[in-house]
Amino acid sequence: MSYSILLYKAMIMKESERLKRRMPQLSIDLPMSVLRNKLNLDKERKVQALRAAINRNFLNDIGKRGYILSPSTETDKY
């Protein structure tokens, strides 16, 4: 092969590499992991809020709190 053909092929390969670099990534791994983490954090927040309400109701029932909350209505919020 002549030098000019090799040079031409190298130029075409460089141009195709440039085009590939400019194209946006089509991977959904990162967005899915962000959504999964957000869902897990929201789920954990709800569980913690429910545990706090249950603990608050328990302490109200045994008289360890100064204010009175109705035990059955607080857990329904969460």
N, C-alpha and C positions, 0 to 999 in steps of 0.2 A: 504494500500500500504506500501511496505517496504521502509525503509530509502534509500536504494541503488537506487531504481527506481526513487524516488523523486530527489535524487542527480544527477542521469543521465539526467533527464528531465531539470533540472536547468542548467546543463552544455551545453546541446543542445541549450537551449534558449539563453544563453550567446554567444555561437558561432554564432548563426543566427543574433544576435544584432551586433556583430562585423563585420560580412559580410555586413550587411545593412549599417553600418557606412562607410565602405570602398568604397561602390558603389558611383559613381558620381550622382549628382542630375539630374533628368530628367526634371525639371521645366524650362520653357522658359520665365517665368515672368520677371526676371531681364534683360536678353538680349533684350527682346521686349521693355521694358521700356527705356533702354538705346538707342535703335534705334529710338524709338518714340521721345525721348527728342532731339536727334541729328537732326532728321528731322524737328522738330518744331523750333529749333534754326536756322537751315539753311533757313527755310522758312521766319522766322522773319528777318534774315540778308538781304535776298533779298528784302523784303518789305521796310526795312529801306534804302537800297541803292537806290531803286526806288524813295522813298520820297525825299531823298537828291538830286537826279538828277532833280526831278520836281521842288524842291525849288530853286536849282541853276539856272535852266532855267528861272524861274519866276523872280528871282533877276537880271539875265542878261537882260531880256526883259525890266525891268523898269530902268535899268542903275545903279544898286547898286553895281555892281562888276567892278573891274578895267580891267579885261581881257574879251575878247569876245569869247564865245563858241557858236556853232550853236545849237539852241534849239532842233531841231528835231533829231539830231544824238546822243545826250547824253543819252536820255531815251531808245534808242534801245539797248544799251549795257546791260542793266539790264532787 
